[in-house]
Amino acid sequence: MRAIIDVVLPVFGLIFAGVAAGRFRVLGQESSQALNGFVYWFALPPLLFLGMARVPVAQAMNLPFITAYLGGTVAVFVTIVVAWRWLFPGNAAEQSMAGMNGTFANTGYMGIPLYMTAYGPEGMLPAVIAAVVNGAVITGGMIVLVELAQGTEQRLSRVLADVGHALITNPLVVAPVAGLAVSAFGLSLPKPLVTFGDLLAASAGPCALFAVGLFIASRPLDTLVRGRKAVESAWLVAIKLVVHPLAGWLIAVALELDAFWTASVVILSALPTGALAFVVAQQYRVYVERTSAIILASTVVSLATLSAAMIVFGDARPSP
């Protein structure tokens, strides 16, 4: 219960503050876009960079954790795509987006702030690794799948080129990779640069959570109550918040991860669907309404599921 009061409630309090600011029009859509831009380009990159630069490479490249987190994600994604062919027939792009909605955790805007609040800078590494995996592997793979579903074989080379360009220009991928290089080569960063980065990084958590709230406030509520779409969305929310973390936990136990890293697989997998899923859906004009509904519903319902995860696993602490 202490984990809910000390960690989960303040995190969701910032989200609901953003929702209130949007609903009561204290801040408009322009503010949401500006805040998202600040978090994406200026606040999260130094947080990820310094987070990686301050830990040994061997610790950052935690392959058992990556295997458990990514393995659970892939297993649930494949299950959704196969099941959706029978339960909710549609085209391949829709089935791929359904898989993304059921597995793409909001590690950047919620996972990192949650870990900063719960464990401090020394315990943030799992969230940083998960955010990089999401940005570099899962998002890239999703773009390829949707492009292939909507296009032709002749477009494959251009698709791969576009994905490669998107990854090498993504600050949430470049920043931790650069930090990992600093750690690998044992480089010493100038004190003013570190202080500058720490000041920006300190704003990442509250600004990211507030931005999530503004995003939710801009989504239409009626997308939740429309026949088959409502049923489909409800199933994906349940899969995202219950089945996804359970799959990660099973793999983590099989790989014999220690208590903190096992807890991290579960907690990070139990995060709601990330807003980047809506960006992909909107970009390709596929699954847009259901994606916005799933992001909204999963974020609200995750107050209960994340609270449960923190009660069960909250006592696990990072090793000194």
C-alpha positions in Angstrom: 0.0 0.0 0.0 2.9 2.3 0.7 4.1 2.0 -2.9 0.7 3.2 -4.1 0.7 6.3 -1.8 4.4 7.2 -2.4 4.8 6.4 -6.1 1.8 5.5 -8.1 -0.6 8.2 -6.9 1.9 11.1 -7.4 2.6 9.8 -10.9 -1.0 9.6 -11.9 -1.7 12.9 -10.1 0.5 14.6 -12.7 -1.3 12.8 -15.5 -4.7 13.9 -14.2 -3.4 17.4 -13.7 -2.7 17.4 -17.4 -6.1 16.0 -18.2 -7.7 18.8 -16.1 -5.6 21.5 -17.8 -6.8 20.2 -21.2 -10.4 19.6 -20.4 -10.9 23.0 -18.7 -8.9 24.6 -21.6 -6.3 26.1 -19.3 -3.8 24.8 -21.9 -4.8 24.2 -25.5 -3.7 21.7 -28.1 -0.8 24.0 -29.0 0.5 23.7 -25.5 0.3 19.9 -25.7 2.4 19.9 -28.9 4.9 22.3 -27.4 5.3 20.3 -24.2 5.6 17.1 -26.1 8.3 18.7 -28.3 10.2 19.8 -25.2 10.1 16.4 -23.6 11.0 14.6 -26.8 13.9 16.8 -27.9 15.3 18.5 -24.8 14.3 16.7 -21.5 14.4 12.9 -22.2 17.6 12.8 -24.3 19.9 14.1 -21.5 18.2 11.9 -19.0 18.8 8.8 -21.2 22.3 10.0 -22.1 23.5 10.5 -18.5 21.6 7.4 -17.3 23.7 5.3 -19.7 27.0 7.2 -19.3 27.0 6.6 -15.5 26.7 2.8 -15.6 29.2 0.2 -16.8 28.6 -1.2 -20.2 28.2 -4.8 -18.9 25.5 -3.6 -16.6 23.7 -1.7 -19.3 23.8 -4.6 -21.8 21.7 -6.8 -19.5 20.8 -9.5 -22.1 18.7 -11.7 -19.8 16.5 -8.6 -19.0 16.3 -7.6 -22.7 15.4 -11.2 -23.6 12.6 -11.4 -21.0 11.2 -8.0 -21.9 11.4 -8.3 -25.6 10.5 -12.0 -25.6 7.3 -11.4 -23.7 6.5 -8.5 -26.1 7.1 -10.6 -29.2 5.2 -13.6 -27.8 2.1 -11.6 -27.0 2.3 -9.6 -30.3 2.3 -12.9 -32.4 -0.6 -14.3 -30.3 -2.6 -11.1 -30.9 -2.0 -11.1 -34.7 -2.9 -14.8 -35.0 -6.0 -14.6 -32.7 -7.2 -11.4 -34.4 -7.3 -13.2 -37.8 -10.1 -15.3 -36.3 -11.8 -13.0 -33.8 -11.7 -9.7 -35.5 -11.1 -10.2 -39.3 -9.4 -7.3 -41.0 -6.4 -6.5 -43.1 -2.8 -7.2 -42.2 -2.1 -3.5 -41.2 -5.0 -3.5 -38.8 -3.8 -6.8 -37.2 -0.3 -5.5 -36.8 -1.6 -2.3 -35.2 -3.7 -4.4 -32.8 -0.5 -6.2 -31.9 1.3 -2.9 -31.2 -1.6 -1.7 -29.1 -1.5 -4.8 -27.0 2.3 -4.8 -26.4 3.8 -1.3 -26.8 4.4 0.0 -23.3 4.7 3.7 -22.4 8.2 3.4 -21.2 9.4 6.8 -22.2 6.7 9.1 -20.8 5.6 6.9 -17.9 8.1 4.2 -17.2 11.1 6.5 -16.7 9.3 9.0 -14.5 7.8 6.1 -12.5 11.3 4.6 -11.9 12.8 8.0 -11.1 10.1 8.4 -8.4 10.3 4.8 -7.1 14.0 4.0 -7.2 15.9 7.3 -7.9 18.6 7.8 -10.6 20.5 4.6 -9.5 17.5 2.4 -10.2 16.4 4.0 -13.5 18.4 1.7 -15.8 15.7 -0.9 -16.6 13.3 1.8 -17.8 16.0 3.4 -20.0 16.9 0.0 -21.6 13.2 -0.7 -22.2 12.7 2.7 -23.7 15.6 2.0 -26.2 14.2 -1.4 -27.0 10.8 0.1 -27.7 12.2 2.9 -29.8 14.8 1.0 -31.8 13.4 -2.5 -32.1 9.6 -2.5 -31.6 8.7 0.8 -33.3 11.1 0.1 -36.2 9.6 -3.4 -36.7 6.1 -2.1 -36.6 6.8 0.5 -39.3 8.2 -2.2 -41.5 5.2 -4.5 -40.9 2.6 -1.7 -41.6 4.5 -0.5 -44.7 4.7 -4.0 -46.1 1.0 -4.6 -45.4 0.0 -1.4 -47.2 2.6 -1.5 -49.9 4.3 -3.8 -52.4 7.6 -5.6 -52.5 9.1 -2.9 -54.7 8.9 -0.5 -51.8 10.8 -2.7 -49.4 14.2 -1.0 -49.9 12.7 2.4 -49.4 10.8 1.2 -46.3 14.1 -0.1 -44.8 15.9 3.1 -45.7 13.1 5.2 -44.1 13.2 3.1 -40.9 17.0 3.4 -40.7 16.8 7.1 -41.1 14.1 7.4 -38.5 16.2 5.4 -36.0 19.5 7.3 -36.4 17.7 10.6 -36.1 15.5 9.6 -33.1 16.9 11.4 -30.0 15.5 8.7 -27.7 17.7 6.2 -29.5 20.8 8.3 -30.2 21.1 9.7 -26.7 21.4 6.4 -24.8 23.7 5.0 -27.5 26.0 8.0 -27.1 25.9 7.6 -23.3 26.8 4.0 -23.7 29.8 5.0 -25.9 30.9 7.5 -23.2 30.8 4.7 -20.6 32.6 2.2 -22.9 35.5 4.5 -23.6 35.7 5.8 -20.0 35.3 9.4 -21.0 35.0 12.1 -18.4 32.2 14.7 -19.1 32.8 18.4 -18.3 31.0 19.4 -15.0 29.1 22.3 -16.6 27.7 19.9 -19.3 26.7 17.3 -16.7 24.9 20.0 -14.6 23.2 21.4 -17.7 22.0 17.8 -18.6 20.9 17.1 -15.0 18.8 20.3 -14.9 17.0 19.4 -18.2 16.7 15.7 -17.1 15.0 16.8 -13.9 12.1 18.3 -15.9 11.6 15.1 -18.0 9.4 13.2 -15.5 6.8 15.8 -14.5 6.6 17.3 -18.0 6.3 13.9 -19.7 3.5 12.8 -17.3 1.7 16.2 -17.7 2.0 15.8 -21.5 0.4 12.4 -21.3 -2.6 14.0 -19.5 -2.9 16.7 -22.2 -2.8 14.0 -24.9 -5.6 12.1 -23.2 -7.7 15.2 -22.8 -7.5 15.7 -26.6 -8.9 12.3 -27.4 -12.7 11.8 -28.0 -14.3 9.7 -25.3 -17.0 8.3 -27.7 -14.3 6.1 -29.3 -14.8 3.8 -26.3 -18.4 2.8 -26.9 -18.9 1.7 -30.4 -19.9 -1.9 -30.9 -17.2 -4.2 -32.1 -14.6 -1.5 -31.7 -15.4 -1.3 -28.0 -15.1 -5.0 -27.6 -11.9 -5.2 -29.5 -10.4 -2.3 -27.5 -11.4 -3.8 -24.2 -9.7 -7.1 -25.1 -6.5 -5.3 -26.1 -6.5 -3.3 -22.9 -6.8 -6.5 -20.8 -4.0 -8.1 -22.8 -1.8 -5.1 -22.5 -2.2 -4.7 -18.7 -2.5 -8.4 -17.6 -1.2 -10.8 -20.3 1.8 -8.8 -21.4 3.3 -8.5 -17.9 2.5 -12.1 -17.1 4.3 -13.3 -20.3 7.4 -11.2 -19.3 7.3 -12.6 -15.8 7.2 -16.2 -17.0 10.3 -15.6 -19.2 12.1 -13.7 -16.4 11.5 -16.6 -14.0 12.7 -19.1 -16.6 15.9 -17.0 -17.1 16.4 -16.7 -13.3 16.6 -12.9 -13.2 17.2 -11.4 -9.8 14.3 -9.9 -7.9 14.7 -6.3 -9.1 15.1 -7.1 -12.8 12.2 -9.6 -12.6 10.1 -6.9 -11.0 11.2 -4.5 -13.7 10.1 -6.8 -16.5 6.7 -7.0 -15.0 6.2 -3.4 -14.0 7.5 -2.0 -17.4 5.3 -4.5 -19.3 2.3 -3.5 -17.2 2.5 0.1 -18.3 -0.3 1.3 -20.5 -0.1 1.6 -24.3 2.3 4.3 -25.3 1.3 7.4 -27.3 3.7 6.6 -30.1 1.3 3.9 -31.2 -1.2 6.6 -32.0 1.5 8.5 -34.0 2.1 5.3 -36.1 -1.7 4.7 -36.5 -2.3 8.3 -37.6 0.7 8.3 -39.9 -0.7 5.3 -41.8 -4.4 6.1 -41.3 -5.1 2.6 -39.9 -6.6 1.7 -36.5 -6.7 5.4 -35.4 -9.9 5.5 -33.4 -9.3 2.2 -31.6 -5.7 3.2 -30.8 -6.8 6.5 -29.2 -9.4 4.6 -27.2 -6.9 1.9 -26.1 -4.3 4.6 -25.0 -7.0 6.4 -23.0 -8.6 3.3 -21.4 -5.3 1.5 -20.7 -3.8 4.6 -19.0 -6.9 5.0 -16.7 -7.1 1.3 -15.9 -3.4 1.0 -15.3 -3.8 3.0 -12.1 -5.2 -0.3 -10.7 -2.9 -2.8 -12.4 0.3 -0.8 -11.8 -0.7 -0.3 -8.2 -1.1 -4.1 -7.9 2.3 -4.7 -9.5 4.0 -2.2 -7.2 2.4 -3.9 -4.2 3.6 -7.3 -5.3 7.1 -6.2 -6.6 7.7 -2.8 -5.0 10.0 -4.1 -2.3 12.5 -5.3 -4.9 15.4 -2.8 -4.9 18.4 -2.4 -7.3 21.7 -3.9 -6.1 24.2 -1.4 -4.7 
